[in-house]
Amino acid sequence: MSEQPDRRRNVAEAIFADEIGLQFGIYGEFRLWSAYQPIFAPEGKALRAVAVEGLIEPRRVAQPVASSVFFGGIPAPDLLFVETMCRMLHLGNYRNIGVEGLTLFFNYNPNINDHLGRALAEIRLMTRHLGDFELEPGLLVCEITEQAADDRVLASLVREMRRDGIRIAVDDFGTGHSTEARINLLAPDIVKIDGAWFGELCRHAAAERFFRPLVATLHDRGAKVLVEGIENAQHLRVALEGGVDLLQGFHLARPALAGTIFKEEPLSVDALLDVGNKVVPLHQHR
């Protein structure tokens, strides 16, 4: 029989460090490890890593398990415990990336803790301990995940994080609840375009013509635009043509476990657009 989690434990009691100082969490039979996926900003003909998104790699008996399988199997009473542990792991392992000044994106699901008082206390506890992790609030971006959370709770949480200096991103824009109404409510610093939605858009011949006005509208609202799910040269071309500010995806860099040597060298746009020795034009109007 596998070990059952003890919900009475404090999150800190479920976090340990290995022999070289990398932090990991224990939940039942799983060990949870931080991984970070680089986020790039266009600079002329190059892409420079300016941020990372914290992701969790669950392992069972040293074998990786799909995140969707792991998170899908967590009982509702344990969700807050696990999400808090994941966030603390990302904060605690940030120094192990080995590069200073990278912005850290972390996920926050407002539906897991929709009691306003408890949710605010959780945010305050996190910001109070940022100094322990050698992190400034200005280096953090909280991604509000695509959920139908109570607007009053959500707005209060965003105000609290902004008061502490944390920036706000709306995740999964283009699907579900991440709509224009949510943009109006939260006035996010960053809007993260859903990768699956963007991939479908890129299948259309006139993708740039449709995408460019959306980016311009979001810019007019004071938000930077990040496109996730950049998986091929076509995705990259459409995103760059659209004038986006930030890019993320497997075509650029995959997530790497904390402690992995971080590649700081800028990426060549021309090389990334070169598919089978045929360059995909950056300026190609149809």
C-alpha positions as CSV (number, residue, x, y, z in Angstrom):
1,M,0.0,0.0,0.0
2,S,1.4,3.4,-0.9
3,E,2.0,6.1,1.7
4,Q,-1.0,8.4,2.2
5,P,-0.4,12.1,2.6
6,D,-0.9,13.7,6.0
7,R,-3.0,16.8,5.4
8,R,-2.1,18.1,8.9
9,R,1.5,18.7,7.9
10,N,2.8,22.1,7.3
11,V,4.0,22.6,3.7
12,A,7.5,23.3,4.9
13,E,7.7,19.9,6.5
14,A,7.1,18.2,3.1
15,I,10.0,20.0,1.4
16,F,13.5,18.5,1.5
17,A,16.9,19.2,-0.1
18,D,19.2,16.7,-1.8
19,E,23.0,16.5,-1.4
20,I,23.7,19.5,-3.6
21,G,20.9,21.7,-2.2
22,L,18.1,21.2,-4.8
23,Q,14.8,21.2,-3.1
24,F,12.1,18.7,-3.7
25,G,8.7,17.9,-2.3
26,I,7.1,14.7,-1.1
27,Y,3.5,13.9,-1.5
28,G,2.5,10.4,-0.9
29,E,4.5,8.1,-3.2
30,F,5.6,11.1,-5.4
31,R,8.6,13.3,-5.3
32,L,8.1,16.7,-6.9
33,W,10.9,18.5,-8.6
34,S,11.1,22.1,-10.0
35,A,11.7,22.6,-13.7
36,Y,12.0,26.0,-15.5
37,Q,11.1,26.7,-19.1
38,P,12.8,29.8,-20.5
39,I,10.7,32.7,-21.9
40,F,12.4,34.9,-24.6
41,A,12.1,38.5,-25.7
42,P,12.9,39.5,-29.3
43,E,15.9,41.7,-29.8
44,G,16.5,42.4,-33.4
45,K,17.6,39.1,-35.0
46,A,17.9,37.3,-31.7
47,L,15.8,36.0,-28.9
48,R,17.1,36.6,-25.4
49,A,16.0,34.6,-22.3
50,V,14.5,37.1,-19.9
51,A,12.3,34.9,-17.7
52,V,11.3,31.4,-16.8
53,E,8.1,29.6,-15.9
54,G,8.2,27.3,-12.9
55,L,6.8,23.9,-13.7
56,I,6.6,20.7,-11.6
57,E,8.0,17.3,-12.7
58,P,6.4,14.6,-10.6
59,R,8.3,11.3,-10.2
60,R,7.2,8.0,-8.8
61,V,10.0,5.5,-8.0
62,A,12.3,7.8,-9.8
63,Q,10.2,7.6,-13.0
64,P,8.7,10.8,-14.4
65,V,4.9,10.9,-14.4
66,A,2.8,13.2,-16.6
67,S,1.8,16.3,-14.7
68,S,-1.8,15.9,-15.9
69,V,-1.9,12.4,-14.4
70,F,-0.4,13.6,-11.1
71,F,-2.5,16.7,-10.6
72,G,-5.6,14.9,-11.9
73,G,-5.3,12.3,-9.1
74,I,-5.0,14.8,-6.2
75,P,-8.1,14.7,-3.9
76,A,-9.8,18.1,-3.6
77,P,-8.9,18.6,0.1
78,D,-5.2,18.3,-0.8
79,L,-5.1,20.7,-3.8
80,L,-4.2,23.8,-1.8
81,F,-1.5,21.9,0.0
82,V,0.1,20.6,-3.2
83,E,-0.2,23.9,-5.1
84,T,1.4,25.8,-2.2
85,M,4.2,23.3,-2.1
86,C,4.8,23.6,-5.8
87,R,5.0,27.4,-5.5
88,M,7.4,27.2,-2.6
89,L,9.6,24.8,-4.5
90,H,9.8,27.1,-7.5
91,L,10.8,30.0,-5.2
92,G,13.2,27.9,-3.2
93,N,15.0,26.5,-6.3
94,Y,15.2,29.9,-8.1
95,R,18.7,30.4,-7.0
96,N,19.7,27.1,-8.5
97,I,19.0,28.3,-12.0
98,G,22.3,30.1,-11.8
99,V,21.4,33.2,-13.7
100,E,20.5,36.5,-11.9
101,G,17.7,38.8,-12.9
102,L,15.3,36.3,-14.6
103,T,11.7,37.0,-14.0
104,L,9.9,34.0,-12.5
105,F,6.4,33.2,-13.7
106,F,4.3,31.0,-11.3
107,N,0.8,29.7,-11.6
108,Y,-2.1,30.5,-9.2
109,N,-5.4,28.8,-9.4
110,P,-8.0,31.1,-7.6
111,N,-10.5,28.3,-7.4
112,I,-8.4,26.2,-5.0
113,N,-8.7,28.7,-2.2
114,D,-11.7,30.9,-2.8
115,H,-12.1,32.0,0.8
116,L,-10.8,35.6,0.6
117,G,-9.3,35.8,4.1
118,R,-7.3,32.6,3.7
119,A,-6.2,33.4,0.2
120,L,-4.9,36.8,1.2
121,A,-3.1,35.3,4.2
122,E,-1.4,32.8,1.8
123,I,-0.2,35.6,-0.5
124,R,1.1,37.7,2.4
125,L,3.0,34.7,3.8
126,M,4.6,34.1,0.5
127,T,5.7,37.7,0.0
128,R,7.0,37.9,3.6
129,H,9.5,35.1,3.0
130,L,10.7,36.2,-0.5
131,G,13.9,37.5,1.1
132,D,14.7,34.0,2.2
133,F,14.8,33.0,-1.4
134,E,16.9,35.9,-2.6
135,L,13.9,37.2,-4.6
136,E,12.5,40.6,-5.1
137,P,8.7,40.9,-5.6
138,G,9.4,42.8,-8.9
139,L,10.9,39.6,-10.3
140,L,7.6,37.6,-9.9
141,V,4.7,37.3,-12.3
142,C,1.6,35.5,-11.0
143,E,-0.2,33.7,-13.8
144,I,-3.9,33.6,-13.1
145,T,-5.0,30.3,-14.6
146,E,-8.1,30.0,-16.7
147,Q,-10.8,29.4,-14.1
148,A,-14.3,30.7,-13.3
149,A,-13.2,32.2,-10.0
150,D,-15.3,34.6,-8.0
151,D,-14.6,38.1,-9.4
152,R,-14.6,39.8,-6.0
153,V,-12.0,37.3,-4.6
154,L,-9.9,37.5,-7.8
155,A,-9.8,41.3,-7.8
156,S,-8.9,41.4,-4.1
157,L,-6.0,38.9,-4.7
158,V,-4.7,40.9,-7.6
159,R,-4.7,44.1,-5.6
160,E,-2.9,42.5,-2.8
161,M,-0.2,41.1,-5.1
162,R,0.2,44.3,-6.9
163,R,0.6,46.2,-3.6
164,D,3.5,43.9,-2.8
165,G,5.1,44.6,-6.2
166,I,4.2,41.3,-8.0
167,R,3.0,41.6,-11.6
168,I,-0.1,39.9,-12.9
169,A,-0.5,37.7,-16.1
170,V,-3.7,36.3,-17.4
171,D,-3.1,32.8,-18.6
172,D,-4.7,30.9,-21.5
173,F,-6.1,33.9,-23.3
174,G,-8.4,32.9,-26.1
175,T,-10.1,30.1,-24.3
176,G,-12.7,29.7,-21.6
177,H,-12.8,32.4,-19.0
178,S,-9.7,34.2,-20.1
179,T,-11.6,36.7,-22.2
180,E,-12.0,40.4,-22.7
181,A,-14.1,40.6,-19.5
182,R,-11.2,39.2,-17.5
183,I,-8.8,41.6,-19.1
184,N,-11.1,44.5,-18.1
185,L,-11.4,43.2,-14.5
186,L,-7.7,42.5,-13.8
187,A,-5.9,45.0,-16.1
188,P,-3.0,42.5,-16.3
189,D,0.6,43.5,-16.9
190,I,1.0,40.5,-19.3
191,V,-1.5,38.5,-21.4
192,K,-0.4,35.0,-22.2
193,I,-1.9,33.7,-25.4
194,D,-3.0,30.0,-25.2
195,G,-0.7,27.8,-27.2
196,A,-3.4,25.5,-28.6
197,W,-5.6,28.4,-29.7
198,F,-2.6,30.1,-31.3
199,G,-1.6,26.8,-33.0
200,E,-5.0,26.6,-34.6
201,L,-4.8,30.3,-35.7
202,C,-1.5,29.6,-37.4
203,R,-3.1,27.0,-39.6
204,H,-4.9,29.8,-41.5
205,A,-3.1,31.5,-44.4
206,A,-3.9,35.0,-43.1
207,A,-2.9,34.3,-39.5
208,E,-0.8,37.4,-39.2
209,R,-3.6,39.6,-40.5
210,F,-5.9,38.3,-37.8
211,F,-3.3,38.2,-35.0
212,R,-1.7,41.6,-35.4
213,P,-4.8,43.6,-34.4
214,L,-5.3,41.5,-31.3
215,V,-1.8,42.2,-30.2
216,A,-2.2,45.9,-30.9
217,T,-5.4,46.0,-28.9
218,L,-3.8,44.3,-25.9
219,H,-0.9,46.7,-26.1
220,D,-3.3,49.6,-26.1
221,R,-4.7,48.3,-22.8
222,G,-1.2,48.5,-21.3
223,A,-0.4,44.7,-21.4
224,K,2.6,42.9,-22.8
225,V,1.8,39.9,-24.9
226,L,3.4,36.5,-24.4
227,V,2.7,33.6,-26.8
228,E,3.2,30.1,-25.4
229,G,3.3,26.9,-27.4
230,I,5.8,28.0,-30.0
231,E,6.4,24.6,-31.5
232,N,7.6,25.3,-35.0
233,A,9.0,28.0,-37.3
234,Q,5.5,29.0,-38.6
235,H,4.3,29.7,-35.0
236,L,7.4,31.8,-34.4
237,R,7.0,33.8,-37.6
238,V,3.3,34.6,-36.9
239,A,4.2,35.7,-33.4
240,L,7.0,37.9,-34.5
241,E,5.0,39.4,-37.3
242,G,2.3,40.1,-34.7
243,G,4.7,42.2,-32.6
244,V,4.5,40.1,-29.4
245,D,6.8,40.9,-26.5
246,L,7.6,37.5,-25.1
247,L,7.8,33.9,-26.5
248,Q,7.8,30.4,-25.0
249,G,7.7,26.9,-26.4
250,F,9.5,23.7,-27.3
251,H,10.8,25.1,-30.6
252,L,12.8,27.6,-28.5
253,A,13.6,25.7,-25.3
254,R,12.2,22.8,-23.3
255,P,11.8,22.9,-19.5
256,A,14.9,21.9,-17.6
257,L,15.2,20.6,-14.0
258,A,16.5,23.0,-11.4
259,G,20.3,22.7,-11.3
260,T,20.6,22.2,-15.0
261,I,23.1,24.5,-16.7
262,F,21.0,27.4,-18.1
263,K,21.9,28.4,-21.6
264,E,22.2,32.2,-21.6
265,E,23.3,32.6,-25.2
266,P,20.7,34.4,-27.4
267,L,18.9,32.3,-30.0
268,S,19.2,33.2,-33.7
269,V,15.8,34.1,-35.2
270,D,17.1,33.2,-38.7
271,A,18.2,29.7,-37.5
272,L,14.9,29.1,-35.8
273,L,13.0,30.1,-39.0
274,D,15.2,27.9,-41.2
275,V,13.3,24.7,-41.7
276,G,14.9,22.0,-43.9
277,N,17.3,24.7,-45.2
278,K,14.4,26.8,-46.4
279,V,14.0,30.0,-44.5
280,V,10.5,30.9,-43.6
281,P,10.3,34.7,-44.4
282,L,9.7,36.9,-41.5
283,H,7.9,39.5,-43.6
284,Q,5.5,37.5,-45.8
285,H,2.2,39.2,-46.6
286,R,-0.6,37.3,-48.2
